[in-house]
Amino acid sequence: MLAILDYEAGNQTSVLRALRHLGIPGEITRDPAVIERASGIIFPGVGAAGQAMQNLTNSGLDRVLRAQIELGKPLLGICVGCQILLDYSQENDTATMGVVPGECVLFNPALTDEDGQPIRVPHMGWNSVQRKAPCELFEGIADDAEFYFVHSYFPSPRSEYVLATTTYGVEFCSVHGRRGMWAVQFHPEKSGRPGLALLRNFHRYCQEAQDAQ
């Protein structure tokens, strides 16, 4: 079973619906016991970093999440969940979890696209990702597959944590982490077949990690 972290930051229901479509057991929860029993954790989120971080802290889920990461529990951060794994977010001038070294940065609206036109912020739409390092999440997914993005800020982790990038006015990190602890700026649950394949790959990794214990 995959635990979908419930910290009032939205998007949990969409993730659960995608898991059910794949036949993967999942539960939206804030119960530490359920999170501890799960084979993996999905850390989703939409909205502002400041409010999301406050909700995590007020509920004590920040401590639960850190403890599970330290124990090696597989994790998949999505969108805001991807951003607040870093040290700091420019959004709301927020000190975030500090699991991955780096910060979250606002798109500069003066940036231009490939046609020389000013980019629109937020970045909304389908984009490909360029893989920079091996990552189990992308097994069996075509290199040119596109995923759905909705965001005004983007993660900028330390270089050794960058697993894939996307270009929107600037080349930015769209997947970061390390083996077993991944974070994606896009929404796999809204990305059609490639996104579902990514979620399936995450679940497979969680099962294998649990079986190896």
N, C-alpha and C positions, 0 to 999 in steps of 0.2 A: 504494500500500500504506500502511495505517495501522500505526504502531508502537504497541503496547500496552506501556507501561513496566513492566518486571518488577523490582520492588524488595521482593519478599517481603511485600507488604501485602495479599495476597488479592484476589479479585474479578476477576483478569485473565481466567480461563477463561470466566466468564459473559459478559464483554464480547466475547471472541473468538467465542463461540457465537452471540451476537446479530449480529455482523458477518457470520459465515458464513451465517446465515439470510437476510441481506439480499444475499448475493452480493458482499460487499465484502471485498477481500483485506486480511488483517491478520496480524500476527505479534507474539507475546509475546516481548519481547527486552530484554536489558540491554547489547547490543552497540552501542557508539557509532556504528559505521559503518552499521549497519542503521537506527538512529534518524536519522542524517543523511540517508540516502537516502529515507526515508519522506516521503510528501506531507503527513502530519500525525501528531500524537502524541496518544494517549489516556493520561491520567494518572489511573488509577483508585485505589481503595484502600478498605479497611475496617480497623477496629481502632483502636488508640490513636495519637494524633499523635506522642508521644514516640518510640515504637518505629519508626513509619514514617519520621520524620525521621532517626533514627539509621541506619536501613537505607539511605536515600538517600545520606547523607553517607559511610558506610563503603564503599559501592559506587562512589562518585564520580559517581553519576547526578545528583546535585544540580547539579554543574558542567555536565554534558552538557545537562541540561534548561534551565538558565539561558542557556547559549550558543545553543541552538536558538530559545528565545524571543526573544533579542536579535536573531537573524537573521530573525525574522518567521515562523518555522515555525508553522502553525496548531496550536492546543492545545485539548484538551477535558479539564478536570479533573472528576473524579467523586468525590463524598462526601469521604473523607479527602484525596484529591487536590485537591479544591476548597478544603478548609480550610487545608492547609499551603502554599498559594500566598501566604497572608497573612503578616504580620510575626510574629505571635505566637498561640499557642493556650493557653488556660487549662488544657487537658488536659495533664497532666504538666508544667505550667509550661514550655512548650516554645518556644524561639525557632525560628521556621519560615523559609520561603524568602525572604519579603520581596519577592515579585514584585508583589503588589498591596497597597497600604497598608490596614492594618486588623488586626483580631484575631478569634479564634474564641472564642465565649462559651458557657458552660454554661446550658441551660435552667433557670430557677428553678422548682423543683417547687411553689412556692406560687402559681404562675400558674394561672388557671382557664380552662376552655373556654367556648364560647358558652352552655352551659347552667349555668354557674357551678360546675362540678365541677373539682376539681384535675386538672391535666394529668398524664399518665403520662410518665415519663422512663425510657428513651428514647422519642422520638417514632417510632412505627412505624405505617405505613399510607399510604393514598392521600390526596393533597391536590392542589388546584389551585394554579396560580401566577398571580400578577397581574403582567402585564408593565408595566414602568416606562419602557422605552426600546426602540427598534427592535433586533431581534436576528435574524440569519439562521437561527439554530437553530430558530426557531419558525415558519418559513414553512410554510403549509399545515396547521398544527396548530390545532385549535379553541381558542378562548379559554378554554373551560371544561374542557379536557382535564386529567386528573389523572395524577400521577406518584407513584412509590413511594418513600417515605422510610424510612430507619432511621438515627437519629442522636440523640445526647445533647447535642451541641454544634452551634452554628450560626455561619456566617460573619457578621462585621460589618465590611464594608469601608467605605472612605471613600465618601461618598454618590454621587460621580460614577461609581463603578464598579458601582453597583447596577442590574441589568438586570431583575430580577423579584423579587417577594416572595411569601411564603406566611404564613398565619396559623395559629399553634398556641400559644394562650395569649398570644402576642405576635406582631406582624408582624415577620418576620425576612427577611433576604436569602436567597433560594434560588437565584439565578443572579447571578454577578458577572463582571466582566471588561471587555473592550473588543473591537472587531471583530477576529476572528481569534484571540483568546485568551479562551476562555470557561471557566467553572467552574460546575458544577451540584451542589447539595447532594443532590438525589435520585438515584436509580439508573435511568437511561434503559434500561439493559439488562434491567431487571426491570419495566418500566412498560408492557408491551404495545405496542399500535399507536402511541400517541403517542411513547413512548420510542424505538421503532424509527425512526419518522419523524425524530426529532431526530438520531439517529445518521446517518441517510441524508443529512440536510441538512448535517451536519458534513463528511461525506465529499465531498459535492458542492462545498462551499466549498474544501476542500483541493485537489480536482482543478482547480478554476478558478484557484486561487492558483498552483498549479504550472504550469498552462498559460500563465499570464500572465508567467512569468519569462523 
